[in-house]
Amino acid sequence: MRKAWLFLVSALVIAGCGHAASGDPTLDITDAERDARIALDFNRDRDFILEYLKPYYPDLTDEQMEAWEASKALECRLIDGQKRYFRNAGRNLFRIDPEAKKVFEAVNGVTRDVEDVYLDEYNRDVIATVRKTGLNLVKPVNFLIKYELTVKPDAVPAGETIRAWMPYPREDQDSQSEIQLFSTSEAKYIIAPDDVEHKSIYMEKKAEAGKPTVFSYTFSFTGCNEWYDFQPEDCKPYDTESELYKTYTAERKTHIVFTDRIKALTDSLTAGIDNPYLKVKSIYAWIVKNFPWASAREYSTIENIPMYVLENKHGDCGQVGLLLVTMCRCAGVPARWQSGWMLHPGAVNMHDWSEVYYEGIGWVPTDVSFGRGRDAVEDIEDEYFFYTKGLDAYRLICNSDYSGQFYPAKKFIRSETVDFQRGEVEWAGGNLYFNQWSGWIEEIDYR
């Protein structure tokens, strides 16, 4: 259901600027750069896949492999004239293909994500607390987190300055507060203001020969469950001339584009529905039902993410989140991107979701990806659609939009041209791609 761990990427360094199609050289990558990044993601050969699948299909035939490839359940492509498979193609097959999933479960048993089991009961209590108190923000959770980013030894020449941007909690969100920075590895740092889309803490450090370059910081914050107890009829008509409405119902290249297919699907799902919340519910339920989670290739290699989901019949959290945003906007319902981390006990990871605006209510967090874990309580309306009306408290929000700005500005092409959850690193010679460094939460304490 969630975006897969993406730090451990193998192969080459991809550095330098792309062409200036968007006017921002940190976002645009050349075809050659995109192909190089795709080659990193599609790094498995046929023998590797056959060995992975052997315990489940000891007599696997070429015809079955070709059928999976044709349906795009087994992800592959030609790289330099050779067929190469996505690095997680084997595991993804059992997520994407319904019959293969049954085979996998017959061998390993049927399990649910640990956070889904935990949240079933937790969210019931959130709903009860909101209704008892009349508050939208309830049951705060305190977090103490140490984040560490490590650049590999000799990734840049000794003496050169490495520039690092790392995720940091936004201060303009009602659901997270009491943000405190306790320590940093570097005495000098810059915390980005909240008027930039990607909230970061920025540090610099000179590389030493033969040694890793380590950046770290420790901070705490309080997160609240944010849930809105409203009925469809509570949504008032939109002021379609307002700047908010015009901005958040508009197309935005390259990912929020009302293609003919998007228009047709949106029209079919919202036909005869005038109420904005009921439109969102219809789109949300359709995505939940039809697009299973699967490990994702790098977003910078995908030219239109919502169309990628439709064509490949699966998507990770950010991919289905952008599909929801696009279809909501196409239906005349304001929607936007939001992302950061999920911090559930036993299930800490990067994560993306959305916000939808309802007149008379405001911006409401909406997480279509987490909707995919609610099948066990489908008969209970509020619980099944919990994530159409808010979020649990186990989130850190650092991004208010996608493909936004950094502070201070990045000079070279970004490793992640859409999202920002791991960090960005560069030096005077160019960008450092993900295989040159690793970054994630070193410690987390729930206080």
SETI-105055 format. One record per atom (N, C-alpha, C): residue in one letter; x, y, z. Coordinates in steps of 0.05 Angstrom, whole numbers, plus 5000, padded with zeros to 4 digits. Layout:
N
AXYZ
...
//
This chain:
447
M501649765000
M500050005000
M501750255000
R504150235009
R505750475012
R507950494991
K509150724989
K511450754972
K513750584983
A514950434965
A517050254974
A519550404983
W521350264998
W523850375004
W525450414979
L526450654975
L527750714949
L530650804952
F531750784976
F534450904979
F536550724966
L536150454967
L538250274959
L538150224930
V538950424914
V539050404886
V541850334877
S542150164857
S544850094848
S545550234822
A548150234816
A549350324791
A550350614792
L549750764771
L551451004766
L550551254780
V552251464778
V551651734787
V550451884763
I548252014768
I547052174747
I547252464756
A548652634742
A549052904751
A548553104728
G548353364735
G548153564715
G545353664711
C545053864694
C542453984689
C541153864665
G538453874664
G537053784641
G536354034624
H534653984604
H533754214587
H531854384603
A531254614593
A529654804609
A526754824600
A525554594595
A522754594585
A520854734604
S521154704630
S519354814650
S520255084660
G522655164652
G523755414663
G525255364689
D525355124698
D526755054723
D528654814717
P531254874714
P533054654706
P533354434727
T532354474751
T532554264771
T530354054768
L528354114751
L526153924747
L526253774721
D527453894700
D527353784673
D529753594669
I529253354661
I531453174655
I531353104625
T533753064614
T533952994586
T533052704582
D532552634557
D531852354551
D534052164559
A536552254556
A538752074563
A538852034593
E538352244608
E538252214638
E536052034647
R533652064634
R531351904641
R531951604635
D533151554612
D533851284605
D535851164624
A537751324633
A539751224653
A538351154679
R536451314687
R535051254713
R533251014710
I532050984687
I530350744682
I532150494683
A534550514671
A536350284671
A537050194700
L537250394718
L537750324746
L535450164758
D532950254752
D530650114763
D530149844750
F530749814724
F530249564710
F532949414708
N533849304730
N536549184731
N536548884736
R534248754733
R534048454736
R533948324709
D535348094707
D535147934683
D533147704686
R532747564665
R530747354665
R531447134685
D533947064687
D534746854705
D534146924735
F534547184741
F533847274768
F530847234774
I529247324755
I526247304759
I525447004760
L526546844743
L525746554744
L526446434771
E528746504781
E529646394807
E527846494829
Y527046744828
Y525146854848
Y522446714847
L521446664823
L518846544821
L518746244824
K521046114824
K521145824824
K519745694848
P519945794872
P518445674895
P515445674891
Y514445854875
Y511545884870
Y510645754844
Y512445754824
Y511845644798
Y514145464789
P514445224800
P516845054793
P516844974764
D514544974751
D514444894722
D513545134705
L514545364711
L513745614697
L514445594667
T512445664650
T512745644621
T513345914609
D514445914585
D514946164571
D512246304565
E510246154560
E507546264553
E506446424577
Q506846314601
Q505846454625
Q507346714629
M510046704626
M511646944629
M510747154609
E510347074584
E509547264564
E506747384569
A504947224581
A502347324588
A502547534610
W504147474630
W504547674652
W505747934641
E507647904623
E508948134612
E506948304595
A505348164580
A503348304563
A501348454579
S500548334602
S498648474620
S499848684637
K502548704636
K504148894652
K504248824682
A503348584688
A503648494716
A506548424723
L508048344702
L510948294705
L512348504689
E513448704703
E514448944690
E517248904678
C517348954651
C519948924637
C520049124614
R522449164604
R522849334581
R525549274569
L526049364545
L528549324532
L530549544540
I532849464551
I534949644558
I537449574542
D538249754524
D540549694507
D540249434492
G537749384482
G537249144466
G536748894482
Q536948904509
Q536648674526
Q534048704543
K532548484546
K530248504563
K531048514592
R530148714606
R530748754634
R528148794650
Y528148684674
Y525748694691
Y526148894713
F523949014722
F524049204744
F525149064769
R526649214785
R528149094807
R526248944827
N523749034829
N521848894847
N519648754831
A520148684806
A518148574788
A517048314799
G518848144811
G517847884821
G515847924843
R516548074863
R514648124885
R512148264876
N512448464858
N510148614848
N508148434833
L509148234820
L507348054805
L505147944824
F505847874848
F503947764867
F502147974880
R502748224875
R501048444884
R499048524862
I500048504837
I498448614814
I496548404802
D497548164798
D495947954784
D494247804805
P491647804803
P489947674823
P490447374827
E490847234805
E491346944807
E494146884819
A496147044812
A498747014824
A498647074853
K497047274861
K496747344889
K495747104905
K493846954894
K492746714907
K494946504911
V496646474891
V498846284893
V500746364916
F501446624916
F503246724937
F502046684965
E499446734968
E498146704994
E497946415002
A497646234983
A497545944988
A500145855001
V502345974992
V504945895003
V505546045029
N504946295031
N505846465053
N503646525073
G501146465066
G498946545083
G497946825077
V495546885087
V494347145082
V494947325105
T496147565100
T496847755121
T495848025113
R495648195134
R494948485129
R497248645140
D497648885128
D499649065138
D499249125167
V501449145182
V501249175211
V499749435218
E500149645202
E498849905208
E495849885203
D494949715184
D492149685179
D490749555203
V491949355214
V490849215237
V490649405260
Y492849555265
Y492949745287
Y490849965283
L490550075258
L488950305254
L485950245253
D485149995248
D482349925249
D481050015275
E482249935297
E481150005323
E481750295330
Y484150385323
Y485050655329
Y483150865317
N482450825291
N480751025278
N477951025289
R476950805299
R474350805312
R474350995336
D476550985351
D476851155374
D477051445366
V478451505344
V478651775334
V475951885327
I474351735313
I471651825305
I469951875330
A470151695350
A468551735374
A469451985389
T472152035390
T473152265404
T472352525390
V472452535364
V471652775349
V468652835355
R467052625355
R464152665359
R463552745388
K465152645407
K464752705435
K465652995441
T467853075430
T469053335436
T468153565418
G467253495393
G466653695374
G469053825361
L471453715366
L473953815355
L474853655331
N476253785313
N477353655289
N480153545294
L481553645314
L484253555321
L484153425348
V484753165349
V484453015374
V486752825378
K487052725403
K488952515410
K491752565400
P493152765410
P495852825400
P497852605407
V499852585389
V502052395392
V504652545390
N506552495408
N509152635408
N511252455396
F512952575379
F515052435365
F517752555370
L519752395375
L522552485376
L524052325355
I525352465336
I526452345312
I529252435307
K531052245300
K533652305290
K533852215261
Y534652405244
Y534852345216
Y537852365208
E538652185191
E541452185183
E541752135153
L543452295140
L543952265112
L546952225109
T547752015095
T550551945092
T551351925062
V553252095054
V554352085027
V556651895027
K556851725007
K558851515006
K561651635005
P563651495015
P566451585013
P567251634984
D568551864979
D569651934953
D567551964931
A565052014940
A562952084920
A563652344906
V565052524920
V565952774909
V568952804917
P570452954903
P573252994910
P573653114938
A575753034951
A576353144978
A576553444977
G575453574997
G575553864998
G573254014985
E571753864969
E569353984956
E567054004976
T565354204974
T563154244991
T560654084982
I559553924999
I557153784993
I554753935005
R552753974989
R550254124997
R548053915001
A546753925024
A544653725030
A542153855040
W539853775028
W537153855037
W535853615049
M534753635073
M533453405086
M530653485095
P528653305095
P525953375102
P525653485130
Y523853675134
Y523353795160
Y520353855163
P519253845186
P516353885189
P515454175184
R513354195169
R512154465163
R510954575189
E511054835191
E509854975214
E507155105207
D506255075182
D503655195174
D501454995173
Q501754775187
Q499654565188
Q498454535216
D495854555217
D494554535243
D494954275257
S495354065241
S495553795253
S498353735265
Q500353905260
Q502953855273
Q503954115285
S504954095310
S505654335325
S508054265344
E508754465360
E510854435380
E513454315368
I514254415345
I516654325331
I519054435345
Q520854255353
Q523354345366
Q525754205354
L527754355347
L530254245337
L532254225360
F533153985366
F534953935389
F537853945382
S538653825360
S541453815353
S541853785323
T544153875313
T544853845285
T547753765283
S548453625263
S551253545259
S553053775251
E551853975238
E553354215229
E552354455245
A554254625253
A553554865269
A551755055254
K552255075228
K550755255211
K548655095195
Y546255185194
Y544155055179
Y542055265171
I540355195153
I538155375144
I535555205144
I533555295158
I530855175157
I529155335137
A528155205117
A526555345097
A524055465108
P523255695098
P520655815106
P518355655095
D515955695106
D513655545098
D512455635072
D513455855061
D512355935035
D513655795011
V515455605016
V516455434995
V515055164998
E514755024976
E513154774976
E514554544991
H517254534989
H518754325002
H520154425027
K519254355050
K520454445075
K522854275081
S525154405085
S527654265089
S529354395110
I531354245120
I533554355135
I536054305117
Y537554515113
Y539754525094
Y542354535109
M544354375101
M547054385113
M549154355091
E551554445097
E553854405080
E556154275095
K557854135081
K560154005094
K562153935072
K564753965079
K566853895060
K567453595061
A567753475038
A568353185037
A571253135045
E571752915059
E574452825066
E575052565051
A577452545042
A578252305026
A577852045042
G576551855029
G576151595041
G574151575063
K572751795069
K570851795091
K568051865082
P566051745094
P563251825088
P562752105099
T561052255086
T560252515096
T557452495108
V557252545134
V554752485148
V553452755157
F550952785151
F549252995161
F547152875179
S546453005201
S544352905218
S543053135234
Y540753075244
Y539353265262
Y537253115278
T536553225301
T534553105319
T532453315325
F529953235323
F527753425328
F525353275340
S523553435350
S521053325360
S518753485350
F516453365349
F513953505342
F511553355353
T509353485354
T506853365362
T504953345338
G503953105333
G501953065312
G499253005323
C497153105310
C494453055319
C492852905297
N491052735305
N489152625286
N487352855277
E486952865251
E485253075239
E483052945224
W480552975234
W478252845222
W475853035224
Y474353035202
Y472053225199
Y469453065198
D467753115217
D465152975218
D463053135204
F462853105178
F460953265163
F459253075145
Q457053175136
Q455353035118
Q455553165090
P454853015069
P455053135042
P453553405040
E451253415052
E449653665050
E450953905064
D452953855080
D454454075093
D456254225074
C456754115051
C458454245031
C456854455016
K457854695016
K456454915003
K457354944974
P455855084957
P456655124929
P459355274928
Y461055204909
Y463555344906
Y463255614893
D465055794901
D465356044887
D467255994864
T466155944841
T467855854819
T469556074807
E469156324817
E470856544808
E473156604827
S473256464849
S475356504869
S478056404859
E480256524868
E482856434860
E483356144870
L482456084894
L482855804904
L481555604885
Y479155664877
Y477755474860
Y479155444833
K479855674821
K481155664795
K483755524796
T485355574817
T487955454819
T487855154822
Y486055064840
Y486054774848
Y484054604833
T482854724812
T481354554793
T482654574765
A485054694764
A486354724738
A488254494732
E488854454706
E490954264698
E493654384706
R495554194709
R498354284715
R500254074703
K501554154682
K503353964669
K505753914687
T506853664687
T506053454668
T504153244679
H503653254705
H502153034717
H499153074720
I498253324723
I495453374726
I494353474699
V493653284682
V492753344655
V490153194650
F488253334640
F485553214635
F485653084607
T486852854605
T486852714580
T484052614574
D483652524549
D481052414541
D480252184559
R482152014567
R481451784584
R480751874612
I482252074623
I481552174649
I478752304649
K478152454628
K475552584626
K473352374625
A473652174609
A471551974606
A471151814631
L473251744645
L473051594670
L471751764691
T472552014693
T471452204713
T468452244708
D467752294683
D464952334677
D463252084684
S464351844679
S462851604684
S462451554714
L464451634730
L464351594759
L462651804773
T462352034761
T460952254774
T458352324760
A457552164741
A455052224726
A452652234745
G451152444743
G448752474760
G449352554789
I451852604796
I452552684823
I453352984823
D451953144838
D452553424840
D454153494865
N453853334886
N455153394911
N458153334909
P459953524917
P462853484914
P463953254930
Y462953224955
Y463953004972
Y463152734960
L460752714949
L459852454937
L461452404912
K462252614897
K463952574874
K466652444883
V467752564904
V470352464914
V470152184924
K467952114938
K467551844948
K467451644925
S466151714904
S465951534881
S468651494868
I470151704864
I472851674852
I474651514871
Y474551584896
Y476251454917
Y475651154917
A473151074919
A472450794920
A473250644895
W473050774872
W473850644847
W476850594846
I478450784855
I481350754856
I482150534876
V480850534899
V481450334920
V480950054908
K478850024894
K478049754884
K479749654861
N480749844844
N481849754819
N484949774817
F486249904836
F489149944833
F490649864858
P491649614858
P493149514881
P495749664884
W496749664909
W499449774913
W501549594901
A503649724890
A505949574881
A508349764883
S510649654888
S513149804889
S513549974864
A514350224867
A514450414845
A517250464834
R517350504808
R519850604796
R520050904803
E522351014799
E522751294806
E520851484791
Y519651664805
Y517651844793
Y518852014771
S521452084773
S522752254752
S522852114725
T522351854724
T522451704699
T519651684686
I517651794699
I514851764689
I513852034680
E513052064655
E512252324644
E509452404654
N507652224658
N504952284668
N504152064687
I504252124713
I503851914733
I500951804733
P498851964733
P496151854732
P495651674709
M496651744685
M496351574662
M497951314665
Y500251334678
Y501851094684
Y500150894701
V498750994721
V497050824738
V494950694721
L493550844705
L491450734688
L492450524669
E494750574657
E495850394637
E497050144649
N498050164673
N499449934686
N497749794707
K495449904713
K493449784731
K494449744760
H496249914769
H497149914796
H498550184802
G499050234828
G500350484835
G501050494864
D503250624871
D503950664899
D502450904909
C503050994934
C501451194947
C501351464931
G503751554923
G503751804908
G502551784881
Q502751554868
Q501651524841
Q498551524842
V497351374860
V494451384862
V493551644874
G495251774891
G494552034901
G494252244879
L496152244861
L496052424838
L493752364819
L493052104817
L490652034801
L488152144814
L487952124841
L485652234855
L485452544851
V487752674855
V487752964852
V486853044823
T487952904804
T487252974776
T484352934770
M483252704779
M480452654773
M478552834789
C479352904814
C477753094829
C477653364815
R479953464806
R480053714792
R478353704766
C478653474753
C477053444728
C474053454733
A473353364757
A470453364765
A469553634777
G471353824778
G470654094788
G470954104819
V472453934831
V472853934860
V475854004865
P476354224880
P479054304885
P480654094901
A483054034892
A484653834905
A487653894901
R489253814920
R492153864918
R493753634932
W496353634927
W498153434937
W499153504965
Q499753304981
Q501153345006
Q502753085012
S505053115025
S506652875030
S508652915051
G509952695059
G511952695079
G512552415088
W512152345113
W512652085123
W510251975137
M509951705138
M508151565156
M509851455178
L508851485203
L510451425227
L509051225245
H507551045234
H506050855250
H507950655264
P507450585288
P509250395302
P509450135285
G511950065279
G512449825263
G512049865233
A511450105224
A510950145195
A511750435188
V514250505192
V515150765185
V516150775156
N515350975141
N516050975113
N515451255101
M516251295076
M515451535062
M512551495053
H511151725050
H508351695043
H507351955030
D505351925012
D504052144999
D501052125002
W499652345002
W496752345003
W495752604990
S493352684995
S492152914982
S490553085002
E489653314992
E487653475007
E485453554987
V483053544997
V480753634980
V479353864994
Y478554064978
Y477254294990
Y474154284986
Y472754315009
Y469854335008
Y469054605019
E467454755004
E466555015013
E464854985038
G465555145058
G464155135084
G465454945104
I467354785095
I468854605112
I471754665112
G472854705088
G475754765085
G477254535072
W479854545075
W481554335064
W481454085082
V480853855070
V480553605085
V482653405074
P484453305092
P486353105083
P484852855072
T485952735051
T484652505038
T486852315029
D486752065039
D488951875033
D487751625019
V487751634993
V486551414978
V488151154981
S490751184985
S492450944988
S491750795014
F491250935036
F490450795060
F487650685058
G486050785040
G483450665036
G483650375027
R485850305015
R486250025005
R486549835028
G486949925052
G487249735075
G484749715091
R482549825082
R480149835099
R478049625091
D478749435075
D476749235066
D475449085089
A476849055112
A475848895134
A473449025147
V473149295143
V470949435156
V469149575135
E469049455111
E467649585089
E464649635096
D463549465113
D460749495119
D460149735138
I462249845149
I461950075168
I462750325154
E460850485146
E461250715128
E463550905138
D463350995162
D465351185172
D468151075172
E468450815179
E471050695180
E472150635153
Y470550535135
Y471450475108
Y472350725094
F470950945098
F471551205085
F472851405104
F474151295125
F475451465144
F477351665130
Y478851555111
Y480951725098
Y479951895076
T477351925073
T476252135056
T475652385073
K475852355100
K475152585117
K477452665136
G479752545132
G481952625150
G484252415150
L486052455169
L488452285172
L488852215201
D490151985206
D491051925232
D493452105239
A494252095265
A496352275275
A499152205267
Y499551965256
Y502251855252
Y503351945225
R503552205221
R504452325197
R506352555203
L508252595185
L509852835185
L509452965157
I508653215157
I508153365132
I510453545126
C511753505103
C513953685096
C513453815068
N511453715053
N510953815026
N508053905023
S507754145013
S505054255009
S504254234979
D506154144962
D505554104934
D507753934922
Y507553864897
Y509653704884
Y511253884865
S513653794859
S515453934840
S515654234847
G516054294872
G516254564881
G519054674884
Q519354874901
Q521855014904
Q523254924930
F525954954929
F527654904953
F528755174962
Y529355174988
Y530755415000
Y532955315018
P535455405011
P536255554987
P535855384962
A535955524939
A535255394914
A537355184907
K536354974895
K538154764884
K539054854856
K541554794850
K542754884824
K542454674802
F542554414810
F542654204790
F540154034790
I539753874769
I537453704767
I537053544792
R534553524800
R533853374825
R533853074820
S534552934841
S534252634840
S531352564839
E529652694855
E526752654855
E525452904845
T524452904821
T523353144809
T520453194817
V519153014831
V516353054839
V516253094869
D517252904885
D516852904914
D519352984928
F519252994955
F521553054971
F521152934999
Q522352695003
Q522052545028
Q524552425038
R526552395021
R529152285028
R531252495032
G531152695014
G533152905013
G534052954985
E535753154982
E537053214957
E539953284963
V541853214946
V544653254951
V546053334925
E547853534927
E549353614904
E552053744912
W553753784893
W556253924897
W556854094873
A559054224871
A559654404849
A559654264822
G560153994823
G560253844798
G557653734789
G555453764804
G552853674796
G551253534818
N549153414810
N547353274829
N548553004837
L548052924861
L548652654870
L546152484871
Y546052274854
Y543652114853
Y543551924877
F541251784879
F540751624904
F542751404909
N544051304888
N546051094894
N548551194906
Q548851454908
Q551251574920
Q550951644949
W548551614960
W548051684988
W545651534998
S545251525024
S542851415036
S541951605058
G539351615061
G538251785082
G535551685092
W535351665118
W532851585130
W532951625160
I530751565174
I530451595203
I532351395217
E534151505233
E535951335248
E534751245274
E533151415287
E531851345312
E529051485313
I527151355325
I524551475330
I523451375356
D522451575371
D521351515398
D518551635400
Y516651485409
Y513951585413
Y513651655442
R513351915447
R513552005475
R510752065486
//
